[in-house]
Amino acid sequence: MEMKRVAVLTSGGDAPGMNAVVRAAVRSGAALGLDMVGVRHGYSGLMNAEFIPLGSRDVGGIVQRGGTMLGTTRCLELKTDAGQERALQQLREHGITGLVVVGGNGSQSGAYALSKKGLAVVGVASTIDNDLLGTDVTIGATTAADIALEAIDRLRVTASSHERAFLVEVMGRDCGYLALMVGIAGGAEAIVIPEIEVDPEEVARELRLASERGKSHAIVVVAEGSRYDADGLVAYFKEHQERLGFDLRVSRLGHIQRGGTPGIFDRLLATQLGAAAVQCLAGGCHGVLVGRIGGQVVTTPLAEVANRTKPLDTQWFELGRMLAT
Ligand code: F6P
């Protein structure tokens, strides 16, 4: 079917850079003579035909904005056959023949489901968690990491002044990427991630040793998806009356990491992948995710990406541990 009308939606957790994808997709589409449409509120909006025409001017002034101008949702209904059929019907009724889905794991699994039912879909890898296969790094992860890193740097200042330890909990769902990267870059004394089981006793020991070595502070970066998250560690330390060598405070960064202004890396990645997604569709390539591997824009079949997660490179963990002396 000739590609004439293409819709773009953002889905799942917002990520800094999503707007830059929308802008690049809309303007590339316009350059190719396509009629571009935005879908409000992710897959929920798709099922309710919340379509808005998007011309080049409509996406002006958003490249630097965090969040998503289209809005986003976590839509459970799209997991059902009825939900998928409804989405496809709305697209048909509005003459839309191609769809760009900007989002992370759940969103790309939805894209795959629609693609299996015959829709021309291209996914764009975007989540702060960086747990998607098909790309070295997802749009938004670098900005989220920078935000967490700045928070850690600040927490170290106050930790040093008071000779305290801080547990800093970062997002990432079940993936330790953000925690591991910011833990190493922030010089954490210990890093706790879901991929590597740690005994809380070991964390307590690291803190004690840091105090004995004369450190004036200790930072533990904890991924929210770890078996022992910040709450779990605090409960353990209390129950076991651990002597940590420091007074302890907890800081949960949570959604603060998601709402930032995209940095240059994410703006450029988003621009490159947003344009590539529309070029793919226009060239008849679909059922794929666009990402960047080894500096090159690549496409990976959604079948290989959906319902799976990218394994973490745990070599970093050993490096971090070695350097935290
Ligand atoms: O997937 C992105 C993410 O920010 C995860 O890191 C986090 O676990 C989750 O979304 C939070 O979801 P919500 O915004 O729905 O609370």
Residues whose N, C-alpha, C, O or C-beta is under 5 A from the ligand:
A	BS01	F6P	G13 D129 M171 G172 R173
